Amino acid sequence: MLNFVLCDDNSNILTTLSKMLENIFAEKNYDAKINFTSTKAQEIVDYADSNKIDVLLLDINLNSGMSGLDIANEVRKKNKNIYIIFLTAHLEYAMVAYKYKTFDFLAKPVTFPRLEETISRLFEDIHGLPKTYIKIDNKNTVISENSIEYIKRDGMKLVFHSKNKDYEAYSSFNKIQNNLPDNFVRCHKSFIANINLIKDVDPVVNKICFSNDSYCDIGPKYKKEFMEVLSEYGNIK
């Protein structure tokens, strides 16, 4: 089990982060637990002296004489392998934070999708799993392939739809398909579906249903091939 420790000088933020992490652990079936949280920097340092910490989420600008960077410096002296994730509303700290072998840097307010991506990538890194992220634009925006239900062409841009939010990028199906695994299949002139996340298919009205009642269309030109691939994957009988 991975032991998580959180530090932020705002108790409300600590509560929110804890709830988001617990939801991620449950949803992903991760073997992890939040063992300790504190609004006081020194309590984190003292806790680290006698307790095992695998992942440490630290606010940088704490309302005390010790910053999150100071905590990281102290903890790193005793634990070289800990995963450190910094949180801050002050983006100017980003480059400084990476000197402490930071796994990731999250800008406040931290959103659930952004935190989920970071924690998923952390577990993949720990367990040596294949990286399943795709780059969707020139700004180095990456999305977990497993979170994308479908990709929609909308004029000159593509919309990557996940159950948490939509991501937009100016590209074409021809370019993006080269970076997608085989479970992403063209089902319409304007849609590519992730067949691993399909909840139901209605071939009469030509609709594909995903979680949260989201759906995309099946086009007549692509229907036969799409249904054949779907059958091969065992998603339908």
N, C-alpha and C positions, 0 to 999 in steps of 0.2 A: 504493500500500500504506500502511496505517495502522501507525504505529510505537507500540507499547505499552511503557511503563516502569512497574515496580512497586517499591514500597518498603514494607517491614515489618521491624520489628526481630526478628521470629521467622522464622528460615530455613525451618522446616517449613511455616509458613503461606505463605511465598513459593513454595515448591515446589508446594503444593496449588493455590494460585491459578493458577500457571502452567499446570499440567496441565488445570485446568478451562477456562481460556481457550483453550488449544490445541485441546481437544475441541470447544468452541463454534465456533472458527474453521473447523475441519474439517467439522463437521456442517452448518454454515450456508453453507459455501463463501465465507467472508469473506476478503477480501484484506487480511490483517493479520498482524503478527509481533511477538513479544515481543523487543525489542532489548536490554533491559537490566533487571536486577533488583539490588537492594542492600538490605542491612540497615542501611546507614549514610546518614543524612540528607545529609551534606555531599557524598557521592559522587553523589547524585541532582542536587544543585545544580550541581556541577562538570560532570556529564554534560550537563545542560540548556544549559550555556553554549556548547557546541560541537557539539551534536547535535540533530537534528530529533525532537521528541516530539509525537505527535498526541493520545495518551490517557495520562493519568497516574493510576495507582491508588495512593493514599497512606493508610497507617495514620496516624491522628492522634496517638495517644499513643506516640511513639517513646521508646525508652530512651536518650535522649541530651539534649544541651543544646538541640537543635533539634527542634521538633515538626513534624508533617505540615502544620499550618497555616502554620508558618514557611517550609517548603519551597514551599507554594503561593504565598505572598506573594512570594518571590524569583523563582519561575518566571513568575508573572503579569506581572512588570515587563518581561520580555523577550518573552513570548508571550501575547498576548491571546486567541488562538483555541483554545488547548489545552483538551481535555476533561478535567476533573478529577473523579475519583470517590474519595470518602473512605471509609475503612473504620475502624470502631472498635467496641469493646465498651462504650464509655461514651456513652450516648445523650444526655447533657447537652451534648455538643459539637455536636450536630446543627445547631442554629440558628446557632451561630457559624461553622460550616463553610460555610454558604450565602453568606456575604459575599464569598467568593472565587469567585463565579460557578460554583458546583459543579453538575455535571451530575446527580449522584446521590449518595446517602449510603447505604452498606450496613452494617447492623449485623452484628457478629461473633457467632458464627461464620457466615461467608458460605456460603450454600447454592448448589448448582449451579443450581436453577431461578431463584432470585433474581438471580444473576449473569447468567444467560442472558437474562432479561427486560431487564436493564439494557443489555447489549451489543447486543441486537437493536434496542432503542429508540434507542441511540446511532447505529447504522448507518442507521436510518430517518431520523434527524434530519440526519445528514451528507448523505445522498443525496436528501433531500427527498421520501422515499417517503410514501404515504398512511399515516396512523396507523391501526394495526389492533389497537387495544386496547379492551376493554370494561370498564366499571365494574360490579362484581357486587354491591356492597353499599354501605352508608352510611359505611363506614370508608375509602373511597377505594381499595379493593383493585382493582387492574386486572390483567387477564390478556391475553396475546396471543391473538387469535382463532385464529391458525394453530397454536397448541399444544393447543387443545381438541379432543379426539376425539369426545366426546359429553357431553351434559348429562342427568343423571338426577334425576327427582323422587323424593325420599325423605321421605315425610311432609310436614312443613311447610317443608322446606328443599330446596335444589337442590345437587347435587354436580357440579362442573365437573371432568371427568376429563381429565387430560393424561398424556402418557407419563412425566412425572417425578413428579407428585403430584396429589392431589385437593384442590380448593378448595370450601368449603361456604359457602352464603349462604342466608338466609331470604328467599325470594321465590317467585314463581310463573312458570310457563311463559309466561302471557299477558304479563306485564311484561317478561321477559327477551327474548322473541322480537322485540320492537320494536327492540332494540339489536343484533340479529344480522344478518349478511349472508345472502344468498340460499342459500349453500351449507350452511347449517344447516337441516335439514329434520326435521319431526316424523315419527318412524317407529313410535311406540308411545305409549300413554297416559302412559308414564313416561320416555320417552327422546326426545331430539333429537340427531341425528347430524350430524357434519361430514363431508359426502360427499367432500370433498377429501382426507381422511385414511383413507378406507376401503381396507383391504387385500383383503378378499374378502367376498362375500355368499352365504349359503346360503339360497335361498328355500324349500327343503324343510323345514328345521328352523327357519327364520325367525330366523337369526342374522346379525349384522354383525360382521366381525372387523377389528380395528385392529392396530397394532404391539404387540409384547410379549404377544401372545395375549389382549389385552383384547377384550371384545365387548359388544354390547348387543342387545336383542331387537327384532323387527319384529312389530307388532300387526296383527291381521286388519283392523281398521278403517282403518289407515293404509297397508297394504301396497301396494295398487294405485297410489295417488298417489306413494308414495315410490319405487317401482320405475320409474315413468314419469320422475320428476325425475332419478333416478340415470342412466337411459338417456340423457336429454337432455344431461347433463354429460359423457357419454362414459366413465363409470366401468365400465359393463358393456355388453355387446353385446346 
